Amino acid sequence: MNSSNGRRVALKEVAVVEASDVIRFQKEAELHDKIKHQHVIVLIDYFHLPDRRVFCFVTELCDRGDLNNLIKERPRWVDLDAVRFGLLMCADVD
């Protein structure tokens, strides 16, 4: 939970094995931050914790879970639906 505004957030920690991982994760975060779409979670913050050898992504919390949960909720998900979903996600990306 974000202590400044009480908003619930998700924290993803990714192991940093090599120094180049930090650069790669920073680039990923910068790209993610540029994507503004209703079907893509919002990146709130990101940071590196060198003493723990992790890189952290802070995003909005998806109460319904991840894409796997969505697929489980819709067991008759067909390829055409998957294509439409992908196109919706990419529609606003420049």
Residue pairs with C-beta under 8 A, 6 or more apart in sequence:
1 7
1 8
1 9
2 8
2 9
2 44
7 60
8 61
9 44
9 58
9 59
9 60
9 61
10 41
10 58
10 59
10 60
10 61
10 62
11 56
11 57
11 58
12 56
12 57
12 59
13 54
13 55
13 56
14 21
14 25
14 54
14 55
14 56
14 57
15 21
15 53
15 54
16 22
16 25
16 48
16 50
16 53
16 54
16 55
17 53
21 55
22 48
22 55
25 46
25 48
25 55
25 57
26 46
26 48
26 55
29 43
29 46
29 57
32 40
32 43
32 57
33 43
34 94
35 92
35 93
36 92
37 88
37 89
37 91
37 92
37 93
39 85
39 88
39 89
40 89
41 59
41 60
41 62
42 59
42 60
43 57
43 58
43 59
44 58
44 59
44 60
45 58
46 55
46 56
46 57
46 58
47 55
47 56
47 58
48 54
48 55
48 56
49 55
49 56
64 70
64 73
71 77
74 81
